[in-house]
Amino acid sequence: MVKVLRCHEYGTPDVLRIDDVPSRDPGPGEIRVRLGACAVNFPDILLCAGTYQNKPDFPFSPGMEAAGEIIDSASDVTGFRAGDRVMLWCGPHHNGYAEEVTLPATHAYAAPAAMSDVEAAGFMLVYGTAWHGLVDCGRLQAGETVAIHGASGGVGMAAVQLAKALGATVIASAGSDAKLAIVADQGADHVINYAGEDTRQRLKELTADSGLNVAFDTVGGDPFRASLSAISPEGRILIVGFTSGDHAQAPINIILVKGASLIAVRFGWFSSTYPERTHENHAQLLALYEAGKLKPYVGRTYLLDQAVDALKALQNREVTGKIILTT
Ligand SMILES: NC(=O)c1ccc[n+]([C@@H]2O[C@H](COP(=O)([O-])OP(=O)(O)OC[C@H]3O[C@@H](n4cnc5c(N)ncnc54)[C@H](OP(=O)(O)O)[C@@H]3O)[C@@H](O)[C@H]2O)c1
């Protein structure tokens, strides 16, 4: 039997229960993986609450990604074998908060030898979203200026590191000076505390000479309105999330006058629609990791049994960077 944390009804993270489920042999094309670490992501809270765009059947485990070692694989699986370390895209039907998981080998990527399970578990979603947003959607160029709102979170921190690696000037916003000190340490050139400063005014000041070419927004609300106010002609505002809960409005006359674009970033849709491009992006991200230009920032780890506490810490904005569960 293996331990899996699952939702049997919608609600706050407290609805998660520890279930013992039988270990499953791999079917055709599948691998069985002993997990060392499982990532916690903001959408996991939404999945538990039943407010995420995907609504898996009960019972489901909200974890989307994990890392570990292959312990068994079907005879038709090529490219992986028992003993290989992998990072996994679990998806809500594949029990991502668990000690062990059996899933299609197509959901696995080889983990670099230098990357621990704790780093590998939380790599794909945040860096994949950052790359898809900044590169595919935002066409960010070296020498451009980018504002990253919600820079202290998992996706935001990955975007700060990636934007620096791509040669951009990075303005990072977050909700506390303590978090911003860490974000600056991760490479941000300028920081804005949107809890204590006038974000619109600060962003205009900081971009008065360079202009604001790209905004990567996970927060919505005031940071979004600030980007709209500061954005340059041909600028790209990337809509990634609304952690503030404020679905800010963008008047079409302002978009026309500014000559800027609003672009929706949908990494989940992109990765299921274009798996080969997603693999290429992932390979580029791993190359940057190997070159020392990306380094996952794990703010806190919890034991798998403490997933409820981990989700509450995420919800209460207690943690900077990634939260990871260890088995
Ligand atoms: N579009 C896509 O393809 C895609 C992919 C992955 C994730 N997302 C979305 O991106 C957003 C960030 O995800 P994440 O996993 O990086 O989350 P996270 O680690 O929890 O970070 C979110 C950050 O948002 C800030 N925030 C501002 N107001 C908040 C509030 N009222 N409640 C909670 N946080 C608040 C917090 O920073 P401060 O405390 O410093 O304000 C927090 O660090 C989410 O909306 C998620 O659904 C989108």
The ligand as a MOL file (V3000), in Angstrom:
LIG
                    3D

  0  0  0     0  0            999 V3000
M  V30 BEGIN CTAB
M  V30 COUNTS 48 52 0 0 0
M  V30 BEGIN ATOM
M  V30 1 N -1.2150 31.1440 -16.6130 0
M  V30 2 C -0.5470 30.0280 -16.3460 0
M  V30 3 O -0.2180 29.2350 -17.2510 0
M  V30 4 C -0.1850 29.7410 -14.9310 0
M  V30 5 C 0.6670 28.6630 -14.5910 0
M  V30 6 C 1.0010 28.4720 -13.2370 0
M  V30 7 C 0.4610 29.3140 -12.2640 0
M  V30 8 N -0.4010 30.3060 -12.6500 0 CHG=1
M  V30 9 C -0.9650 31.2530 -11.6790 0
M  V30 10 O 0.0800 32.1040 -11.2590 0
M  V30 11 C -0.2120 32.5860 -9.9550 0
M  V30 12 C 0.9860 32.3490 -9.0660 0
M  V30 13 O 1.1640 30.9530 -8.8550 0
M  V30 14 P 2.3080 30.4330 -7.8620 0
M  V30 15 O 2.2250 28.9330 -7.8470 0
M  V30 16 O 3.5840 31.0990 -8.1580 0 CHG=-1
M  V30 17 O 1.7460 30.9800 -6.4680 0
M  V30 18 P 2.5140 31.3940 -5.1350 0
M  V30 19 O 3.8190 30.6910 -5.0490 0
M  V30 20 O 1.5260 31.2360 -4.0400 0
M  V30 21 O 2.8090 32.9310 -5.3460 0
M  V30 22 C 1.7760 33.8390 -5.4770 0
M  V30 23 C 2.2470 35.1860 -4.9850 0
M  V30 24 O 1.1750 36.0970 -5.1880 0
M  V30 25 C 1.2610 37.1050 -4.2060 0
M  V30 26 N -0.0830 37.5140 -3.7610 0
M  V30 27 C -0.5910 38.7490 -3.9100 0
M  V30 28 N -1.8170 38.8170 -3.4100 0
M  V30 29 C -2.0920 37.6100 -2.9190 0
M  V30 30 C -3.2250 37.0770 -2.2340 0
M  V30 31 N -4.3050 37.8110 -1.9830 0
M  V30 32 N -3.1740 35.7700 -1.8780 0
M  V30 33 C -2.0960 35.0060 -2.1380 0
M  V30 34 N -0.9920 35.4720 -2.7750 0
M  V30 35 C -0.9920 36.7760 -3.1420 0
M  V30 36 C 2.0800 36.5430 -3.0510 0
M  V30 37 O 3.2170 37.3540 -2.8820 0
M  V30 38 P 3.2320 38.5730 -1.8290 0
M  V30 39 O 2.8570 38.0010 -0.5050 0
M  V30 40 O 4.6270 39.0330 -1.9140 0
M  V30 41 O 2.2140 39.5510 -2.3320 0
M  V30 42 C 2.5540 35.1730 -3.5140 0
M  V30 43 O 3.9380 34.9880 -3.3160 0
M  V30 44 C -1.4960 31.8610 -9.5230 0
M  V30 45 O -2.6020 32.6900 -9.7960 0
M  V30 46 C -1.5350 30.6400 -10.4010 0
M  V30 47 O -2.8450 30.1330 -10.5750 0
M  V30 48 C -0.7060 30.5330 -13.9460 0
M  V30 END ATOM
M  V30 BEGIN BOND
M  V30 1 1 1 2
M  V30 2 2 2 3
M  V30 3 1 2 4
M  V30 4 1 4 5
M  V30 5 2 4 48
M  V30 6 2 5 6
M  V30 7 1 6 7
M  V30 8 2 7 8
M  V30 9 1 8 9
M  V30 10 1 8 48
M  V30 11 1 9 10
M  V30 12 1 9 46
M  V30 13 1 10 11
M  V30 14 1 11 12
M  V30 15 1 11 44
M  V30 16 1 12 13
M  V30 17 1 13 14
M  V30 18 2 14 15
M  V30 19 1 14 16
M  V30 20 1 14 17
M  V30 21 1 17 18
M  V30 22 2 18 19
M  V30 23 1 18 20
M  V30 24 1 18 21
M  V30 25 1 21 22
M  V30 26 1 22 23
M  V30 27 1 23 24
M  V30 28 1 23 42
M  V30 29 1 24 25
M  V30 30 1 25 26
M  V30 31 1 25 36
M  V30 32 1 26 27
M  V30 33 1 26 35
M  V30 34 2 27 28
M  V30 35 1 28 29
M  V30 36 1 29 30
M  V30 37 2 29 35
M  V30 38 1 30 31
M  V30 39 2 30 32
M  V30 40 1 32 33
M  V30 41 2 33 34
M  V30 42 1 34 35
M  V30 43 1 36 37
M  V30 44 1 36 42
M  V30 45 1 37 38
M  V30 46 2 38 39
M  V30 47 1 38 40
M  V30 48 1 38 41
M  V30 49 1 42 43
M  V30 50 1 44 45
M  V30 51 1 44 46
M  V30 52 1 46 47
M  V30 END BOND
M  V30 END CTAB
M  END
